Amino acid sequence: MNRTKAHLVAQLQEFFFEAMRAGWATTVPKRPVAGLWGSKSIAFTKGDLELLDYYFVSPASDYSYGTTTIWELRTPRWVMHYGGFYEKRAIPVLKAALRETYSKNEFVGGRGPQIFRDREHSLVYHNEPNSLLWGFERFRGLEEVFDVAENLKKIGEHEYFGGLL
């Protein structure tokens, strides 16, 4: 198939949002990846495209690291790496922030909106993508969650980066 880079990017980005709306930020079951001890994963397939979001967590810490990859006909086309820490109480606001951008097909470094407030729990999600690298083709940034009631105590962050392969 002969297509432009712009068409490929549009196709992969549309697939990314569809897959992520059915991914980690939902209640979909997470499964281990064979041979990757301590991992959890979510897979999504549609036509010639496959996405695997896998990450590592340890019951002994709040740290996690992961990778989301999109393949077309088993050829890797796009990847996002992310890692850092989140206290357990930050996870619901993180998931809600991600669902917000995924449901609107808004690419903000592949993460949540720049600002998302959870007033019920006094938490704020902040996402700062690098303004020079803010697109599906190449991106980098930092997302954080703060507790407003505790003088903006940081209760989580992930650095992230990725793009087309």
Secondary structure as GFF3:
##gff-version 3
##sequence-region A 1 165
A	DSSP	alpha_helix	5	21	.	.	.	ID=ss1
A	DSSP	beta_strand	31	33	.	.	.	ID=ss2
A	DSSP	beta_strand	36	46	.	.	.	ID=ss3
A	DSSP	beta_strand	49	57	.	.	.	ID=ss4
A	DSSP	beta_strand	63	72	.	.	.	ID=ss5
A	DSSP	beta_strand	75	86	.	.	.	ID=ss6
A	DSSP	three_ten_helix	88	90	.	.	.	ID=ss7
A	DSSP	alpha_helix	91	103	.	.	.	ID=ss8
A	DSSP	beta_strand	115	118	.	.	.	ID=ss9
A	DSSP	three_ten_helix	119	121	.	.	.	ID=ss10
A	DSSP	beta_strand	123	135	.	.	.	ID=ss11
A	DSSP	beta_strand	138	147	.	.	.	ID=ss12
A	DSSP	three_ten_helix	148	150	.	.	.	ID=ss13
A	DSSP	beta_strand	153	164	.	.	.	ID=ss14
###
